[in-house]
């Protein structure tokens, strides 16, 4: 609609320029006074000098009004209005007020009633057009007054032009020898149409209805003028019989006018009603399409329409996020480009080897399938497909959802369930084992006590103590693991050097002779942002693991601790020169209840598992690197800073 209004605005500018060009051109002709040209072609000078000047002012006023001016168009149209009123009054009252030769005395007379005098229909159109322009200048937009004035001027000018085309003098000669010139008629027609149609839609007027009614009005005016001319001629005939015949013709013509008027009025009314109904339907359809497009374009899931032979007909923007292809790039391509035809279970869909149609058949089944991204990666999708029967044929509409994340969580849930089952089984087993052993030792201790065998009793009590120590350690590890999973902790800034030093001091009692030396290479001034408690769990488990599995034959057993920053990543490294991990047992690292050196340590087998889970809960990862002698554990964590 905005584009349509801009086009009519350009039409209005063109109408104003046309009047300026015609007006200035005629002024130049009159001032040049070409006598011979006027004698050969007097019709050229049908537009009088005053009329040419008036059209120049009206054209400039209309252009200025369209440009947003108010005062200038009003001042330009006002003298034209006064001129039109005076010129029309001369015809109505039969007087000569001197307006015709006030500015210019014509050098030639083309047969008008008074040299320089404009026709009454021309004067009336000047009044109507100037009044409409002054109204436009004052209001800054279209209204009913402008509509009525310009409508009447266009009807009069159009009637005059048609009269010239069909050689019907009455259409432009309202009085003898004083006619509206062709130039004047075209200028009035241009200005009237411009005033009528520029700004009509914002004011609530329908351009098609106005144009249709103008055509009807012009036709009826011509018929009416023809009837009046025939009736006037009938009164002048000398013989009664001829007068009666002409009167009969005039009566028939009058009936024709009335009947045509009714028919045209009905057609215009029907056309107006039908056009409004069509516009309302088109508006509702456009609104529905806009709403549907908004829903489809903003949908989170991909939406495709596919023809029966497997050709993609449309794709919404979400498809680009899912598959990587722009919607315009996939339209017209086979559906196999996005859905290669693999079912969720991994098997090929029936007939998927046979091109687009077969792919469409596979596509129609819906459910879970494999999708293919632009870079060639295969990923799982879920389809909901609807079949739509149209006059042009069958199409399929599919809602496509990327279920990669859901599948990932499903795998994680299955792994967690399996891990939970293993944890429950191993925990119950490891809890029961020291308890059952201790119950047996209690019975043995009671017998030894009754028999007075105190030396043997001491050994039994020591074994019971080791059992309960193991049990306590297992329970403590379970508490740490559970707390690590459930505890909500905010990121804080702390010194990793202090954490390592504190853990090293607390672990000093693990080794009786204190031979293992922990070298803390972290700069004391370095700080990081993370969760301190979970970082302490990682450090404590790595250091205790290195101390437990040091090499007794090594003259200088040591553990080196380093921390490096790479952008937003923390790289925490713990390496030792201990006994290391046998190659065949390395796949069991970070598994629950896996003691890789049971003869060296009787721990719960949860240390490295807890450390790995702590690192993952911080958004990081841990890996093991074998050395020629010893082990290296690397933990990479995001730096909250």
Buried (B, 14 or more C-beta within 10 A) or exposed (E): EEEEBEEBBEBBBEBBBBBBBBBBEBBEBBEEEBEEBBEEEEEBBBBBBBBBBBBBBBBBBBBBBBEEBBEBBBBBBBEBBBBBBBBBBBBEEEEEEEBBBEEBEBBBEBEBEBBBBBBBBBBBBBBBBBBBBBBBBEBEEBBEBBBEBBBBBBBBBBBBBBBBEEEBEBBBBBEEEBBBBBBBBBBBBBBBBBBBBBBBBEEEBBBEBBEBBBEBBBBBBBBBBBBBBBBEEBEEBEEEEEBEEBBEBBEEBBEEBEEBBEEBEEEBEEBBEEBEEEEEEEEEEEEEEEEEEEEBEEBEBBBBBBBBBBBBBBBBBBBBEBBBBEBEBBBEBBBBBBBBBBBBEEEEBEBBEEEBBBBBBBBBEBEBBBBBBBEEEEBBBBBEBEEEEEEEEBBBBBBBBBBBEEBEEEEEEEEEEEBEEEBEEBBEEBBEBBEEBBEBBEEBBEEBEEEEBEEBBEBBBEBBEBBBEBBEBBEEBBEBBEEBEEEEEEBBEBBBBBBBBEBBEEBEEBEEEEBBEBEBEBEEEEBBBBBBBBBBBBBBBBBBBBBBBBBEEBEEBBBBBBBEEEEEEBBBBBBBBBBBBEEEEEEBBBBBBBBBBEEBBEBBBBBBBBBBBBBEBBEBEBEBEEEEEBBBBBBBBBBBE
